Amino acid sequence: MGMWTIPKEPTEEQKFSAAELDEFTAAIATAVYARRMSVPVIMALEMAKPLSFLGYSSLVVFGPILEMIIDPVKMEKFQALLADRSRIERLIVSIEDLEKSKTEDKEGESREQR
């Protein structure tokens, strides 16, 4: 493994299971949806996907400083999320699914009102 690669397979060093990271992804998606920031966040994530290594690396470098402000466990989970592009894609899909469910609910309401 070189300097410019992020490990893909789980190692003994990883602190979080896939279920914990999926739960964290769902929590982020719910928070984004609740704040009505779905479109800007999806656009930012799509643009940042090719640069996820830089985001991961910067969190590793600035992590100790940011941990004074942000919960260290959430910071490490966010690092693990950025380390894997497929997890970023799952976050995007989760946000889109929440938006789709909202539009389907509104369509169902309007049909019942007619």
Secondary structure, DSSP 8 states (H G I E B T S, - for coil): --TT----S--TT--S-HHHHHHHHHHHHHHHHHTT-HHHHHHHHHHHGGGHHHHHHHHHHHHHHHTTTS-HHHHHHHHHHHH-HHHHHHHHHHHHHHHHHHHHHHHHHHHHH-
